[in-house]
Amino acid sequence: MMRRSKRTARISRRTLLRASGLGLVGTSLSGWLPRLAAQEAHDPKRKRQCILLWMNGGPSQLDTFDPKPDHENGGQFKPIATSVPGLQFSEHLPKLAAQAEHMAVIRSLNTKEGDHGRGTYLMRTGHVPGGAVEYPTVGALVSKELDDQNSDLPAFVSISPYQAFNPAAYGPGFLGPRFAPATVGASQSPVAADGDNYAELKLDDLALPSGVSEDQADRRMRLWNTLEQGFLASRPSQSALAHELVFRRAARLMRSRAAAAFDLEQEPDSVREAYGRGRFGQGCLLARRLIERGVAFVEVSLGAFEPNSVGWDTHQNNFTAVRQLSEQLDAGWSQLMVELNQRGLLESTTILWMGEFGRTPRINEMGGRDHYPNAWSCVLAGGGIQGGAAYGSTTADGMAVADGRTTAPDLLATLCAALGIDPEHENISDIGRPIKIAEGTPVRAVLS
Amino acid sequence: MSSGRFWAWSAHRKLAPFRRLHVLALAGLLASLSGTPAPAADSTAPQHDAAMTRRVDELLAAAGQSGGSTPGPPAADADFVRGVDVDLTAVVPPVAVTEEFLRSEQPDKRTALVDRLLESPAHATHLADVWRDLMLPRMVDPQQTAGIVGVQNWLRRQFVDNRRYDRIVADLLVATGGDESGPALFYTTVGVKPEELGTRTARIFLGIRLDCAQCHDHPFDRWTQEDFWGYAAFFARLQQRNDNAATMRLVDVSSGEVYLPETTTVVAMRYPGGETLDGPVRGTRRQQLAIWMVSRGNPYLGPAAVNLVWSQLFGRGLVEPIDDFGGHNTPSHPEVLDELSRWFVDAGYDLRRLHRVLANTRAYQLSSRHTGDDDPPPELFARMAIKTMTAEQLYDSLSTVGLRPAGEIDNRLADPQRQAFLIKMLTQTRTVTDFELGVPQALTLLNGTDLNALADAAQSKLLAALDAPFLDESQRVRTAFLATLTRPPNDHERSEFVEYLRAQPPAARQAALGDVVWALVNSAEFMLNH
C-alpha cells in the first residue's frame, strides 16, 4: 500500500502540473482540440484505440460465427459466404460478411465459467472471481495505458452497460475510480424497447438536473468557488487541490465543445438510420464519434435492454431472438467499420466482439440453447488484426475445441498486443502485489 | 527535516519483544471464548487513560524535537467537533450538537464529547463498517446482501458490547454461521481457500504480509514459503455447507492439507514466527489458531490493532501501510507503538479505551490548517491530516444533513439508492489522504440525484428546516453552514451568501436556499475531514 500511495501522490502532482500548464485550472476553456485522424493514423509506433462490443447474456456461436450446417446441432440458420473465400457466417450477418477481410474469428474459446456473473467477470477482467484482489475491467486497464490525458473527454466510455450480472466486472477494481468508465445510459435493469425513434443516448449526469437553468448553475458554481477558494487558502492539501481540479474539469466538460461528441443529432438522418435506430446501433455511431475524438476505449453493449429477455440469453426460442439481435448487430457493427475505414481509423482501432460465454450446441426442448463455456467464439477486427481468417476450430458437433484452445487471459493478451500494449506490464494491486495487465499468451496467428 | 532520521535512529530496535509462548489450557480458553464478558468496569481506568494520553504526547513531542519539528496550533472547537464526529461515528454532527458544543464553556468539554461519542450506537456501527470494509471485497454483490448484513450485524454486536478485541478475533476465527446468522461470508467470499484466508487474516489481524511469500521466499522480510503455507494450513480443513438450500454455514472437517506450490509436500501448521505443530492436535485447526491468536505468544495482534485505530484517527499508521509490519518497514514512532500496544493488551484489548486515549491527545486535536510555508512530513503528525471521507461516510453524512430515504429501508446496507452511490464512488486504495474520484463521479455529485435531492425543496429535510419563518436570511445561511460544514460562515462568506439570498425574488427563495446547500455539499470542505 505504501508503494501504491506514493505512486498515486506522484501521479496526482503530475496531473496537477500538466493540467495547470494547459490552462485547465484557469479560465481558459480551450483544453481540448479535435484530433486530425490522418495525422495520427500513420505513426507506426502509435498505440491504437479500442472498441469492445459486449454481447450481454452470451451469444450463440453456432448461429453467428461458427455455423455447423452439416450437423443437427447447427440449427435452422443457413451459412453464407463472406468476402473471404472459405469463411462462412450466419445468413443473418450479411453486411458483416461483406467485410470479413477485416475480421478474425476465434472459434476455440474454452473458458469453464458457465454462470452469467462469473463468466462476465472472467471475460471482462481475465480472472475468475472470488479472490482477494479486485481486478479491473478490460476498459480500465486499456484506457489507463492509452490515455494521454490531454482531452476533456473521458478516456473510457461505456455505452448501455448492463451491470446487474456482476457490477465488479464493470468497475476499475484496484486501479481506483479515476479509471472508472463514464457511462451512457447505464441501468441496473432491462427496460422496454426503444420504439420507432432513435434511441436516446446521453452521458450520465452530464446534463443539469431538471429544473436547474444554466444561469442558476452558473450562480451555484460562483458560490461553490467562494467556498472552495476559502478552503484551499487555509488547507492546500493534495486532496483539496485534486477535488478542485476534478470538479472544475467536470464543470467544464458540461459546457465544452468536447461534450458535443455525445450529441448524435449532429449526424444526418441517413447516417443515423444506417447504424440502426436502437441502443446498439446508435451506440456504435457514438463510438465512432468518440474514437474520432481520441477516446481510448469505448464499449457498446447489445442485449441488455431487449424486451422480455436478457438479450443473448436465449434459453427459449433461440432462433427468433438471435435473428432479431443479429439484425441490430449486423447494421451497427458493419456501419461502424465502414465509417472508421472511410476516415482512416479502422487501422488504428481494434474491435473485440464477445459475450460472457457461448451456448450449447444441442438445442433444448424449448427451441433454446443454454450456457456453454467449453467451445465458443469471439471476433477481433480492425487495427493490429490479421483479418479474413478463422483461428482454431470446434468438432463437427460443436461440442469441443478441436484445435487452437484459447482462454480468457489469452484473449485479453491478444487484444493488448493488437493495441500496442505490453500485456505483461504490471500494475500494483490494492494489496501491494504487482499484477500483469493480462496473464495469457497472445494468439500470434490473428495479429497482423 | 526528512523522515530519514527517524528511520536510521530506530533501525536496530525490535518492534515488539517476543514473549515466551504462553500456552493456555484448551478447554478453559474455549469456554471463555464462548461467553466473554465486557472488560470489567475499572474505576481507575479514566486516570490510566489520561496518563497514557499524556505519555503518547510526550513521546511524540520528544520525537518531534529530535526531528526538528514543532507541532502546529490546536484545532478550533468547530474543527474538533466535526473531525471527532466523523472519525468516531462516520457522520457529520447535527446542528444542535455543534451549537451546544460551541456554546459550552466547560473546560473538559472535548473529553466529555469523546466519551459521549464512544458510548453512542453510531460508534459501534462505525467500527463495524471499518472492520467489514477490511474483511469483505468492496464491490457490493447484490446477491450477497444477506451475508453482508450478517457480517455487519455480527461485528456491530461485538462493538456495542465493547467486547475484548482479542476475543472478537478468536470468535471470528472459529465462526460457523452464515447469511444473516453470522460472519461466514468473510470465508466464502474467498471461496474458503486456505491461502486466501491466510492472506487476509494475517493482513487484517496481524498486520503482516505473509502472502508475499506465497510463491517465493519474501525478498525483504523474513517470511518463507513454509511460513505462509504453514499459516494457511490452519484453514485447510474448512468447508462451506448449504443445507436444504437454507442458511449457509461453515463446517470444520477432519481432513484436508495444504501443499508447497507445484509439489506434493504437505506443510504442517505453523504459527508466524512460532512453533510448528507436527503431531495431532486437540480440537479443530481453527481453534488451534484462535488459541494462539489471543495468547501472549502472539506479538502481532495488539500492535496491529493499535496501528489500525491510529491510522483511522490520524490518516496514516505508525506503520504504513498498516498491513506491512516487519523489519523492512520501521514504524515512524517505535516507542509510541510499543508502549501503546503494551497498554492496550494490559487494558484487556479494550478498543473503546484505545480510541479514548488517542482522541484525547494533543496530537489528535491539532489543526489541519497549513501555517506558513511549513509542510511537515505527514509521518511526524505535527499537523492533523486531511482525510477524504469514504463513500459510505459521504452518503451517510448526506443522510444526516437531510437526504430523505427513498422508502422505508430497515438496513442502510440494503438501500438500493445507497448501493448505487457506493458502486459509483468506491475507492480502492485505503490511502485516506488522497482524493481519488474522477470526472464521471464529479458529474454525478454535481448533477446526479443524491446531492441535488438535498438542494430540492420537495425532497430535502434540511431545506424544510431552513424554511422556518422565524429565521432571517443571515440565520438561514448560518444554519446551512453549521449543518454541512459544522462551522458558522466567516464574514466574507456570510455577506456573499446572504446577499445572494436577498437578490433572488421571493418566489425563487427556496431555489436560492437550495443553491446554497448545493454549493456547500459539493465543496472540498464538506467531502474532506479536516
Interface residues (C-beta under 8 A of the other chain):
Chain A: M1 M2 R4 S5 T8 A9 S12 G117 G130 G131 A132 E134 P154 Q163 A164 N166 P167 A168 G171 P172 G173 F174 L175 G176 P177 R178 F179 A180 P181 A182 T183 Q188 L203 D204 D205 L206 A207 L208 P209 G211 V212 Q216 R219 R220 M221 L223 W224 T226 L227 E228 G230 F231 L232 S234 R235 P236 S237 Q238 S239 A240 A242 H243 E244 V246 F247 R249 A250 A251 L253 M254 D430 I431 G432 R433
Chain B: P137 R138 M139 V140 D141 P142 Q143 T189 V190 G191 E196 T199 R200 R203 R209 D211 C212 E320 P321 I322 D323 D324 N329 S368 R369 H370 I386 K387 T388 A420 I423 K424 M425 L426 T427 Q428 T429 R430 T431 T433 D434 F435 E436 L437 G438 V439 P440 Q441 A442 L443 T444 L445 L446 N447 G448 T449 N452 D456 N490 H492 E493 E496 F497 Y500 A511 D515 V516 W518 A519 L520 N522 S523 A524 E525 M527 L528 H530
